[in-house]
Amino acid sequence: MADRNFPDALNEQIANEFAASMQYVGAAVHYDAETLPRLAAFFYRQAAEERSHAMMMVQYLLDVDEQVRIPEIAASESKFGDDVAPVRMALEQERRVGEEIYKLFELARETRDYRAEQFMQWFVKEQVEEVALMQDLLNVVERSRDNLLLVEDFIAREQPGEDGESDAPPAAGG
């Protein structure tokens, strides 16, 4: 991996973050169509968060005077076989993004790009939180699959994923 250039790899990750954002919109649309407004709102927030992550990466590249490439994004799934599938997809997506983030961190370290390594530290911590959040939500959804109104109650009561990102890097346009 050390033969790769960090800015090029980060531009690829920007595409991945935007794609994750759009896939979360697809999950939100699924739950909106099922009249599950709290699950829908949860995924709309997750979509905004992923977009924000992409914009943080854009801002970093601007700050270090590197080229930013705005990617083309493929269509996202918005129909799922059952009401558990969007959360299962979200957990798989967060695990995949985590691996991508860890590889970026590794690349920064291998190439001795200390600015990039420092920038990526926040994302490493964030991915641990995101995977745990989606695993918890999947546990609740699987236990409540016969009555997702229980999940709606859980989200209203626990407000998962609403902690904010106070120590996050700045986002472009923010």
N, C-alpha and C positions, 0 to 999 in steps of 0.2 A: 504494500500500500504506500510505502514511502516515496515511490516514484510519482505519485499523484500530487497535484497542486491543491492546497487547501481551499483557495477561492473557487476553483472549479468544482471541487467536491461540495462546498457550501452552496453553490448555485444549484447543484443537483438536489441538495436537501431542501432548498427553498421550494422546488417543484414538489417534493414529497410532502412538505408541510401544507402547501396549498391543496394538494390532492387529498390529504387527510381532512382538511377543513371541509372540502366539498363532500367527502364521504359522510362526515358527521351531519351535514345538511340533509343528505339522503336518509340517514337514520331518523333525524328529526321529522322529516316529511312523513316517513312511515308511521311514527307515533302520532303525529298530528292527524293523519287520516284515520287513525284508530280512536280518536278522541281521548288521547292520553296526554293532556297538555303539559304536565310536569315532566314526563319523560321527553316530550318534544322540546321543551324549554331547556332541559339539561343538555340535550345534544346540540341545540342552537348555540348555547354558551360554549360548548366544547369546540364547535366550528369556529366561533369567534376567537377562541384561545389559540387554535392551530394557525389561523390567519395571522394573529398577533406574533406568534413564533416566527412565521415566515418573514414578517415585517421587521422583527428584531435582527434577523439574519441579513436582510436588505440593508438596514441601517449600519450594521457592522461592516459590511463590504464597502458602503459609502464612506464610512469613517476611516477605513484603512486604504482608501483610494484604489479600490479594485472594481472591476467591471461587474455589474449586476445584469443577469439575464432573467427576464420574466418568462416563465415557462408556459407551455401549452398544457392544459389539464384535461385529462380524459373524463368522460361522463361517469357519474357516480351511481351506484345502486340505490334505489329508493323503494323497492318492493322486496320483501323478504318472505321466506317460507313460513315463518312463525314469528311470534313477538319476542322470543329470546334471541333470535339470530342477529339483530342489530347490535345487541350488547356483546355477544360472542365475537362478532366482527370487530367491534371497537377494541376489545381486549387484544385480539390478534394484531390489530393495527398498531396499538400502543407498544406491544412487544417488538414488532418490526421496526417502528420508529426508534425505539430504545436502542436496538442493535445498530441502526444507522447513526445515531448520536454517538454511541460508544466508538464506532469506527472513525467518526470525525475527530473525536477527542484523541484517539490513538494516532491518527494522522498528524494532528497538530503537535503531539508530543514527539513522534518519530522525526518530524521535519524541524523540530526545535522552533516552532512558531509559537512563541510564548504568549503573544497577544491572543492568538486563536485558542490556545489551550485555556487561558483564563476565561475567555468568552464562553467556551463550551462547558465549563464547570457548572454553570447554572442549569444548562439543559440536561446534564447528567442527573442532577438532583431532581429536576422536574419530571424526568421520565420514570424515576422510581415511584414518585407520587402518582403519576398518571396510570401506571400499570396497577398499582395497589387500588386506586379508585375504581378502575374498570373491573378488577377481580371482585371487589366488594359488591359492586352493582350487579355483576353477573350472578353472584351467589344469591342475592336478594331476588332477582328476576327469576332464576331457576326455581327457587323455593315457592315463588308466588305465581308461577306460570298460569295457573288456573284462575287467578283473580289479580290482574295487574293493577287493580285499584289499590291493592296493598302496597305495591311499588310506588304508586302516586303518593300515598300517605307517608311512606318511608322518605321519599324525596322532600316532601313538604316539611317533615319533622327534622330530618338530618341535614338537609341542604348540602348534599355532597358536591364537591368541586367548586364551591363558592368562596373559597378562602382568599382568592386574589393572588396577584403576582407582584407583591410590593418590592422585592429585591431583584426583579427582572431587568434585563438589559433594555435600553430604550428601543422603541419601535419606530421605524420610518413613518412619518406622517402623524406621529403621536404627539 
